[in-house]
């Protein structure tokens, strides 16, 4: 994913300070209000979010576009799956 694409998102949620399962629940809720193909940016501090979001995206058909791992935060860009 290029830098311009990384900055583009249709929605942004901050789950910093929340622990499993709350970041995943917030992601699911936010995705439910978005159109297929929309991109959501999620900020999280829970290290388990890396595994949780990856498995969730794979199972639900969403696309995990990128993850930026900074010392104090993880930033995810996820594209919502097309409707089936």
Residue pairs with C-beta under 8 A, 6 or more apart in sequence:
1 65
1 66
1 77
5 65
5 77
6 66
6 68
6 77
8 39
9 39
9 40
9 41
9 77
10 34
10 35
10 38
10 39
10 40
11 30
11 33
11 34
11 38
11 39
11 40
11 41
12 40
12 41
12 42
12 43
13 26
13 27
13 30
13 40
13 41
13 42
13 43
14 42
14 43
15 22
15 23
15 26
15 27
15 42
15 43
15 44
15 45
15 46
15 49
16 43
16 44
16 45
16 73
17 45
18 26
18 44
18 45
18 46
19 46
19 48
20 46
20 48
20 49
20 52
21 52
23 42
23 44
23 46
23 49
23 52
23 53
24 49
24 52
24 53
24 56
26 42
27 40
27 42
27 53
27 56
27 78
28 56
30 40
30 42
31 40
31 62
31 78
31 80
34 40
34 80
35 80
36 80
36 81
36 82
36 83
37 79
37 80
37 82
38 79
38 80
39 65
39 77
39 78
39 79
39 80
40 77
40 78
40 80
41 75
41 76
41 77
42 49
42 53
42 75
42 76
42 78
43 73
43 74
43 75
43 76
44 53
44 73
44 74
44 75
44 76
45 72
45 73
45 74
46 52
47 74
49 74
49 76
50 67
50 74
53 64
53 76
53 78
54 64
56 62
57 63
57 64
57 78
60 81
61 81
61 82
61 84
62 78
62 79
62 80
62 81
63 78
63 79
63 81
64 76
64 77
64 78
65 77
65 78
65 79
66 76
66 77
67 74
67 75
67 76
67 77
68 74
68 75
